[in-house]
Amino acid sequence: MTATVKKVRDEEKKNYKVFLDRSKQFYETVGISEKSGRWAAVGLNAVHCAISMNDALTVYFLLKRSISEDHRTAADLISEIPEEGVGGQASNYRRILAKKNAVAYEGREFRENEALDVAKQAERFYQWGLSKLPKQ
């Protein structure tokens, strides 16, 4: 059996702010897209909000972030953060990532109920992440 190689990049702690800012931009775009009924945009921006928040958290706490094409590696990485609630949030992050394929690659419309669900999950993850990072 071959061991799985986790692709991670070392980061300076201050770089978490770049990923936090990206997460905030995606988060705000979710709301804008929701108001205009652009459900695919809601879904994809929610997913990217969570991905960027995950990067902000792992850079801040672990001084590294996943650079693997498989975002599930990043979910494993966040589990290493020694903060309360990380296990549940890592599971939430995995649920959010599971929606990426449906919204980005499937040959069908991404429905309103799916978009609102992933947006709610991403908001929980985003707000939890904000509560763990220094106030800006």
Buried (B, 14 or more C-beta within 10 A) or exposed (E): EEEEEBEBEEBEEEBBBBBBEBBBBBBEBBEEBBEEEBBBBBBBBBBBBBBBBBBBBBBBBBBBBBEBEEBEBBBBBBBEBEBEEBEEBBEBBBBBBBBBEBBEEEEEEBBEEBBBBBBEBBBBBBEBBBEBBEEE
